[in-house]
Each structure stands twice: as C-alpha cells, then as structure tokens.
C-alpha cells in the first residue's frame, strides 16, 4: 500500500520541525540564547561535545552552554551540512555534517569539521528535541584552545 497524502505531509512536517531544532541549536549557541538552546534538548538528554563522556541532563548542558563562547565576545558559526533524517513515530535518527567557522585577525577560518549523530524525540508538546547529540570532530586546527570548558 502506498502512503497517503496525509502520511506524506506528516513526514514532511516532522522533517521540517526537526530541521528547525537543528538550526536553532547553532543560532542559539553562537549568539548566546540560552533558553532557546536548552529547549533543543529533552530534560534527560546526553550531549557529547567531542568528548567520550556525555554532558548529561539540562542542568549540566546549561553549565556547558555558559562556559562556551558566544557573540559578541567571540564570533563563530556552527554550520549544519547535509542533514539526513529518518523518522520512526515519535523518534528520529539524524546524521549530518558540521563545520565551525571562526573569526580570525586575517579573516574567517574553518576551525573544525566533523559530523553530528543525533537521536531526536518528539515531546508531549509535539516539539522535536535532542535525546542524544554526538558531535564527532574529524579535523581541527592544531593548538586551538577549546571554546568551552567542563
């Protein structure tokens, strides 16, 4: 049996809502919008920021957010590239690539790149949030300090 128009529309709406969460993450992190950033995560989410151990739960994620750099003190852009979304009911798996663009005195520079591996969950309010976000950094400019501390 072929999917109905309603099924296809629901899939497109889910994918669009998931993309909104993915995009909100970068905008909120880069510009210091803490409430928006935290609303991207479930209360019990795990965040892996290029570390083997997770930052677990919104309280710890909020502390990590506060220790990260933000504009206007530091300008950078977390760029999301080529997201692939697979929705299964109220859960979704997303794989995408990222690059982080930083301001330097001699102009913009790609600081690092890698991929995100995400598990998303639809909440009771119908909003899609990260249940787990893994930032797997594959390359980085050597000798650059981390932009956040644990």
PyMOL commands that set and color helices and strands:
alter all, ss='L'
color gray80, all
select helices_A, chain A and resi 5-31+34-38+57-67
alter helices_A, ss='H'
color red, helices_A
select strands_A, chain A and resi 41-49+55-56+76-88+91-104+107-122+128-140
alter strands_A, ss='S'
color yellow, strands_A
deselect
rebuild
show_as cartoon
